[in-house]
Amino acid sequence: MTKRVAVFISGSGSNMQKLLESMKDDHPARACVVLSNDPRAGGLDIAEAAGVPTEVVRHEPFKGDRVAFEHALTGALAHHAPDLICLAGFMRRLTAGFVDPWRGRMLNIHPSLLPKYRGLNTHRRALEAGDAVHGCTVHEVTAALDDGPILGQAEVHVLPDDTEATLAARVLEQEHLLYPAVLARFAGGDRRPVMLR
Ligand code: GAR
């Protein structure tokens, strides 16, 4: 049966857009909702233009009460009945209370070759470390930050004159290839990692 996918975003939503574009024809999944914690997220317009329902659950009113925010997320998802959640640039940390019931059914994309550079400023950290190879990872979400079984990685060669911006742009190009490839395989029941080199 076709899997229903909720995509969580916080910003421009370019990865979300690539996921939406990929879910057609004989793809084993379809987007059922795009949810943002920020009403200004550019990705909301993209989702609406694509005819996908959107939800906004702002985090500020909860003033750091993550559990209450997550109850609101669960409430917003309820009538969309997703089977899977794809975090696509969703910049809020989720607690075990939300993550654990979705274990094995929630994916995230992160702009580094995990387990390197969990957290923020991944491109700067790769440059500062003098890495020759950088990239991105799609993984199953666990309650630990940017952790969980790896479902795919794409490598990007670091060039001598790379800046944070040029490196980020080339990694993002790979994210746009990797995430749809992983989702198609995962939603079809195959958890073998996708490795793009
Ligand atoms: C992407 O580079 C994604 O990997 C990153 O945010 C960007 C969102 O861009 N996610 C994280 O850093 C999560 N830890 P997008 O909104 O254009 O897809």
Boltz pocket constraint, residues with backbone or C-beta under 6 A from the ligand:
constraints:
  - pocket:
      binder: B
      contacts: [[A, 9], [A, 10], [A, 11], [A, 12], [A, 13], [A, 14], [A, 15], [A, 16], [A, 43], [A, 88], [A, 89], [A, 90], [A, 91], [A, 109], [A, 110], [A, 111], [A, 119], [A, 146], [A, 172], [A, 175]]
      max_distance: 6.0
